[in-house]
């Protein structure tokens, strides 16, 4: 497998999210940094020439989106660029201290031009401006929940906040300007996932339950979540209504479940219970997170490393622990990007199996 990375020196990086033309970085000391992607492209080019441009194309310009003529020209030679990590010095275009008196910020999502933050004192959101930018004028947090929030997930027009023993709060219609509708799942929740017409809750670190989800198509054809509830007393919903696994989520119409054995797929939505191994484990480590890129690489984070796998092939993209690992499979522009916050800074990676992956 072909593996290309860029490393940005930012020792305080806790979490990162690519959205529109920016890379947002949350820091351990409660700052929100904004890196302009075009500035990152320029810095990679200045430091590494054509190789830097080729790596920038791999990271930030899936299907050529956002790429200028020079980047597109450099991308022709991607198969000649050896797997490598390029260091780049780059400065954020903005840095704001988040006005939340929290002891710990735990998770970040950006969805429908809004930044959602999970903290030990609640769930918050900030609204970006029409250009997808954050400024002092719109750095006004809205407290959506007062309960300590373990983690967040987004999808199908909804945001879910895992509140530990206080359950799973699901906010519907977050794209609307009026207050979002909240549904509370009265089940312990440490993390969740929403997507592909399905919602999953993790009551513990080694179990999951598939929730009953009701969806509609909006005028643009997008699937939107309109109701969600526990499926215990409902007809069979998906491959399993409850199951054991350290991480489970829906992606590309299949449910992926990861544990120390590896990652297994339950097949398409119309298939019930057909389990197929899609990756093997690495040293028997439990996954801390799973993600899928737009070119269908399964990204697994453990305490030992971050790996990307597709079929029977895999590559380690980072040795050691990561504070967070993000994939952006639902994005057109960043569908190949893997953003990991690791010791010393931010590691941006892309993995390819064949030439078709980078055109």
Helices and strands as residue ranges (DSSP letters): E 2-9, E 13-19, E 22-27, E 31-36, H 37-60, G 62-64, H 69-75, G 78-80, E 84-88, E 94-97, E 105-111, E 114-119, E 122-127, G 136-138, E 142-145, E 151-155, E 158-162, E 168-172, E 181-185, E 191-195, E 198-204, E 207-217, E 223-229, E 242-244, E 247-251, E 254-259, E 262-268, E 276-280, E 289-292, E 298-301, E 305-310, E 313-319, E 322-327, E 338-342, E 345-352, G 355-357
